[in-house]
Amino acid sequence: MKPLGDTLDVYAKLVRVGYGSIKDWADKHGYKPVTVYRIIHVWGNRTDKEPHGGLAREIMRRLRETLAQ
């Protein structure tokens, strides 16, 4: 599993695929922006294991799907 990166890396990748910001992505997918920022901060550079909580796991999965486009 490849790391997504920190919030700045994720922001840049989201802009490349057509989102204006992390907040824009969070709003369009029904998440609170602060939750998405926090999950990226904690789990964005981790490669040793998946997030523990269901919401964190879901957000990271959906971010990876979005960025794979």
C-alpha positions, 0 to 999 in steps of 0.5 A: 500500500502506497502512502497518500502523503500529508495534507499538502500532498493530498491537496495537490493530488486532489487539485490535479483530479478536479477538486478545489480543496480537501474541504471541497472533496469532503463536502462532496462526499458527505464528510466533515472537513475537519474529520478528513483533515485529521484522518489524513494527518494521522494516516496519510503517511502510514503504510504499516497498517490500515486505519482502526476505525470504520470511518477512517478506513472508509475515508482513506479508501475513498480518497485512494479511489479518487486519487487513482483516477 
